[in-house]
Amino acid sequence: MNILDEKRDDLEKYEFMMGTERGRLAVALDLLTDSLILTGQHGVYCVSNRNPSQPRLDLQAVLAGINGAKELIQSVMAELETSNK
């Protein structure tokens, strides 16, 4: 099942509220946030041997990538907002 079918209800809701482009970006942002939460929870159990207060380096890289993707999506949404005014 592809993501457009799987998230159809969310897509319809957000696309109606925000338009097609921003609605799809909002759903992508929600998916990234859910992934960030799950990865963060996993990081509680997979701690670094050198620094037990931090997740393992591979999880730190995944978390940084997800956060970076979220920031990019948020910046695109802000640009779309300003360009529509």
Backbone as ProteinMPNN parsed JSONL, in Angstrom:
{"seq_chain_A": "MNILDEKRDDLEKYEFMMGTERGRLAVALDLLTDSLILTGQHGVYCVSNRNPSQPRLDLQAVLAGINGAKELIQSVMAELETSNK", "coords_chain_A": {"N_chain_A": [[0.858, -1.178, 0.0], [0.622, 2.175, -0.884], [1.824, 5.365, 0.364], [0.034, 7.446, -0.14], [-2.418, 6.188, -0.231], [-2.487, 5.006, 2.286], [-2.471, 7.163, 4.082], [-4.736, 8.593, 3.39], [-7.044, 9.778, 4.661], [-5.896, 11.692, 6.422], [-4.51, 13.207, 4.532], [-6.636, 14.238, 2.97], [-7.92, 15.834, 4.892], [-5.898, 17.74, 5.666], [-5.202, 18.786, 3.133], [-7.591, 19.989, 2.416], [-7.759, 21.975, 4.378], [-5.374, 23.452, 3.998], [-4.602, 23.498, 1.347], [-3.311, 21.702, -1.527], [-0.414, 21.392, -1.777], [0.724, 22.405, 0.669], [-0.775, 20.883, 2.45], [0.065, 18.259, 1.914], [2.725, 18.517, 2.65], [2.344, 18.999, 5.357], [1.337, 16.513, 6.222], [3.576, 14.961, 5.672], [5.305, 16.109, 7.514], [4.045, 15.321, 9.893], [4.441, 12.53, 9.68], [7.232, 12.42, 9.848], [7.552, 13.431, 12.423], [6.302, 11.42, 13.935], [8.09, 9.333, 13.361], [10.376, 10.38, 14.504], [9.683, 10.366, 17.204], [9.393, 7.593, 17.686], [12.01, 6.73, 17.132], [13.39, 8.161, 19.055], [12.355, 6.968, 21.376], [13.403, 4.426, 21.042], [16.053, 5.068, 21.326], [16.331, 5.348, 24.037], [16.782, 2.82, 24.976], [18.957, 1.966, 23.537], [21.713, 2.961, 24.298], [24.707, 4.94, 24.199], [27.928, 3.493, 24.602], [30.07, 4.976, 25.448], [28.971, 7.35, 26.423], [26.494, 7.174, 28.448], [24.241, 8.806, 28.705], [23.462, 9.577, 26.23], [21.992, 8.621, 23.046], [23.033, 5.855, 20.9], [25.551, 6.372, 18.359], [24.66, 5.888, 15.702], [21.892, 6.163, 15.975], [21.815, 8.815, 16.79], [22.583, 10.04, 14.411], [20.416, 9.369, 12.745], [18.337, 10.669, 14.113], [19.205, 13.318, 13.849], [19.034, 13.599, 11.066], [16.259, 13.296, 10.636], [15.303, 15.476, 12.111], [16.49, 17.526, 10.609], [15.16, 17.198, 8.14], [12.571, 17.813, 8.946], [12.903, 20.529, 9.591], [13.49, 21.572, 7.046], [11.063, 21.069, 5.695], [9.35, 22.641, 7.239], [10.41, 25.156, 6.628], [9.818, 25.336, 3.913], [7.039, 25.334, 4.039], [6.651, 27.757, 5.355], [7.673, 29.514, 3.429], [5.828, 29.073, 1.359], [3.584, 30.086, 2.607], [4.213, 32.839, 2.851], [4.477, 33.498, 0.172], [1.922, 33.238, -0.773], [0.573, 35.382, 0.165]], "CA_chain_A": [[0.0, 0.0, 0.0], [1.471, 3.369, -0.91], [1.551, 6.339, 1.434], [-1.147, 8.241, -0.479], [-3.59, 5.401, 0.176], [-2.417, 4.765, 3.729], [-2.757, 8.405, 4.814], [-5.767, 9.296, 2.623], [-7.888, 10.627, 5.52], [-5.102, 12.841, 6.853], [-4.244, 14.044, 3.359], [-7.857, 14.971, 2.616], [-8.163, 16.855, 5.919], [-4.91, 18.81, 5.566], [-5.301, 19.433, 1.827], [-8.762, 20.856, 2.461], [-7.472, 23.132, 5.23], [-4.18, 24.212, 3.628], [-4.259, 23.375, -0.069], [-2.646, 20.435, -1.843], [1.018, 21.355, -1.483], [0.968, 22.545, 2.107], [-1.405, 19.749, 3.117], [0.959, 17.103, 1.804], [3.888, 18.8, 3.499], [1.923, 18.832, 6.752], [1.278, 15.078, 6.495], [4.973, 14.516, 5.72], [5.827, 16.576, 8.802], [3.488, 14.418, 10.906], [5.132, 11.243, 9.56], [8.579, 12.596, 10.391], [7.423, 13.591, 13.869], [6.057, 10.083, 14.476], [9.352, 8.599, 13.26], [11.278, 10.967, 15.501], [9.253, 9.876, 18.517], [9.74, 6.171, 17.794], [13.462, 6.62, 17.187], [13.776, 8.658, 20.368], [12.043, 5.935, 22.36], [14.385, 3.367, 20.844], [17.313, 5.591, 21.841], [16.369, 5.153, 25.491], [17.297, 1.473, 25.236], [20.226, 1.786, 22.82], [22.547, 4.082, 24.712], [26.121, 4.906, 23.84], [28.803, 2.906, 25.623], [30.95, 6.036, 25.966], [28.195, 8.357, 27.149], [25.183, 6.553, 28.658], [23.133, 9.764, 28.656], [23.192, 9.843, 24.817], [21.752, 7.414, 22.245], [24.166, 5.419, 20.081], [25.887, 7.311, 17.275], [23.801, 5.689, 14.538], [20.601, 6.776, 16.281], [22.005, 10.27, 16.77], [22.589, 10.454, 13.004], [19.035, 9.264, 12.259], [17.576, 11.757, 14.733], [19.633, 14.574, 13.222], [18.467, 13.624, 9.72], [14.823, 13.537, 10.725], [15.132, 16.883, 12.521], [16.833, 18.362, 9.457], [14.063, 17.106, 7.171], [11.453, 18.587, 9.495], [13.216, 21.952, 9.442], [13.329, 21.911, 5.628], [9.628, 21.105, 5.384], [8.788, 23.83, 7.884], [10.835, 26.349, 5.888], [9.043, 25.37, 2.664], [5.68, 25.75, 4.396], [6.701, 29.197, 5.646], [7.834, 30.197, 2.138], [4.529, 29.004, 0.668], [2.689, 31.001, 3.311], [4.537, 34.221, 2.504], [4.277, 33.721, -1.262], [0.489, 33.285, -1.039], [-0.012, 36.617, 0.716]], "C_chain_A": [[0.899, 1.236, 0.0], [0.967, 4.403, 0.1], [0.317, 7.193, 1.137], [-2.433, 7.51, -0.108], [-3.647, 5.253, 1.694], [-2.838, 5.994, 4.534], [-3.852, 9.239, 4.142], [-6.595, 10.237, 3.492], [-7.138, 11.871, 5.98], [-4.834, 13.784, 5.686], [-5.465, 14.872, 2.986], [-8.117, 16.102, 3.602], [-7.204, 18.038, 5.75], [-4.959, 19.526, 4.226], [-6.505, 20.359, 1.772], [-8.466, 22.128, 3.241], [-6.395, 24.032, 4.642], [-3.895, 24.263, 2.137], [-3.421, 22.12, -0.276], [-1.201, 20.399, -1.389], [1.293, 21.403, 0.016], [0.347, 21.407, 2.905], [-0.525, 18.516, 3.078], [2.225, 17.308, 2.622], [3.545, 18.609, 4.973], [1.849, 17.352, 7.127], [2.695, 14.507, 6.562], [5.608, 14.915, 7.054], [5.308, 15.702, 9.948], [4.183, 13.061, 10.88], [6.539, 11.324, 10.137], [8.548, 12.735, 11.906], [7.175, 12.238, 14.529], [7.336, 9.246, 14.451], [10.36, 9.086, 14.289], [10.945, 10.456, 16.897], [9.661, 8.416, 18.7], [11.244, 5.968, 17.899], [13.978, 7.103, 18.537], [13.498, 7.645, 21.466], [13.041, 4.788, 22.262], [15.741, 3.785, 21.427], [17.454, 5.46, 23.347], [17.017, 3.813, 25.822], [18.642, 1.203, 24.566], [21.137, 2.966, 23.118], [23.999, 3.857, 24.301], [26.936, 4.286, 24.975], [29.691, 3.974, 26.259], [30.212, 7.049, 26.816], [26.769, 7.816, 27.326], [23.999, 7.517, 28.642], [22.739, 10.109, 27.221], [22.842, 8.541, 24.093], [23.001, 7.055, 21.436], [24.349, 6.366, 18.905], [25.002, 7.125, 16.055], [22.412, 6.29, 14.766], [20.697, 8.296, 16.315], [21.975, 10.79, 15.334], [21.181, 10.412, 12.41], [18.194, 10.403, 12.821], [17.934, 13.103, 14.121], [19.056, 14.699, 11.814], [16.983, 13.914, 9.718], [14.553, 14.981, 11.134], [15.449, 17.83, 11.373], [15.731, 18.364, 8.413], [12.847, 17.897, 7.651], [11.684, 20.084, 9.327], [13.051, 22.399, 7.989], [11.861, 22.016, 5.245], [8.984, 22.339, 6.003], [9.185, 25.099, 7.142], [10.087, 26.468, 4.566], [7.616, 25.832, 2.955], [5.636, 27.246, 4.698], [6.842, 30.002, 4.356], [6.528, 30.194, 1.355], [3.532, 29.967, 1.296], [2.938, 32.45, 2.901], [4.301, 34.508, 1.02], [2.792, 33.781, -1.636], [-0.177, 34.553, -0.527], [0.066, 37.728, -0.271]], "O_chain_A": [[1.833, 1.326, 0.798], [-0.151, 4.32, 0.609], [-0.373, 7.62, 2.062], [-3.419, 8.136, 0.283], [-4.711, 5.361, 2.305], [-3.498, 5.86, 5.564], [-3.891, 10.458, 4.309], [-6.828, 11.382, 3.104], [-7.677, 12.977, 5.934], [-4.919, 15.004, 5.828], [-5.35, 16.067, 2.717], [-8.493, 17.204, 3.201], [-7.633, 19.191, 5.697], [-4.779, 20.743, 4.172], [-6.442, 21.413, 1.138], [-8.86, 23.221, 2.836], [-6.483, 25.254, 4.768], [-3.017, 25.012, 1.709], [-2.891, 21.548, 0.677], [-0.797, 19.472, -0.686], [1.999, 20.554, 0.56], [0.892, 21.008, 3.934], [-0.382, 17.811, 4.077], [2.737, 16.362, 3.221], [4.366, 18.115, 5.747], [2.252, 16.973, 8.226], [2.984, 13.666, 7.413], [6.361, 14.141, 7.646], [6.057, 15.381, 10.871], [4.484, 12.498, 11.933], [6.987, 10.411, 10.83], [9.424, 12.213, 12.597], [7.767, 11.937, 15.565], [7.632, 8.532, 15.409], [11.104, 8.296, 14.87], [11.845, 10.15, 17.679], [10.207, 8.043, 19.738], [11.704, 5.127, 18.671], [14.904, 6.514, 19.096], [14.304, 7.477, 22.381], [13.471, 4.242, 23.278], [16.48, 2.955, 21.955], [18.566, 5.461, 23.874], [17.716, 3.685, 26.827], [19.379, 0.311, 24.984], [21.308, 3.859, 22.288], [24.44, 2.728, 24.087], [26.668, 4.525, 26.153], [30.025, 3.899, 27.442], [30.746, 7.551, 27.805], [25.931, 7.988, 26.441], [22.854, 7.071, 28.57], [21.783, 10.855, 27.009], [23.328, 7.475, 24.47], [23.917, 7.867, 21.309], [23.421, 7.07, 18.508], [24.623, 8.111, 15.424], [21.826, 6.863, 13.847], [19.762, 8.987, 15.911], [21.411, 11.851, 15.066], [20.794, 11.309, 11.662], [17.427, 11.032, 12.092], [17.057, 13.937, 13.899], [18.635, 15.783, 11.411], [16.497, 14.69, 8.895], [13.676, 15.636, 10.569], [14.754, 18.828, 11.182], [15.401, 19.412, 7.859], [12.178, 18.564, 6.862], [10.768, 20.822, 8.963], [12.53, 23.484, 7.73], [11.463, 22.949, 4.548], [8.168, 23.005, 5.366], [8.381, 26.026, 7.035], [9.757, 27.575, 4.139], [7.052, 26.629, 2.204], [4.676, 27.924, 4.331], [6.21, 31.047, 4.201], [6.162, 31.203, 0.752], [2.731, 30.588, 0.597], [1.998, 33.199, 2.636], [3.963, 35.633, 0.652], [2.439, 34.311, -2.689], [-1.365, 34.77, -0.764], [-0.376, 38.841, 0.016]]}, "name": "protein", "num_of_chains": 1, "seq": "MNILDEKRDDLEKYEFMMGTERGRLAVALDLLTDSLILTGQHGVYCVSNRNPSQPRLDLQAVLAGINGAKELIQSVMAELETSNK"}
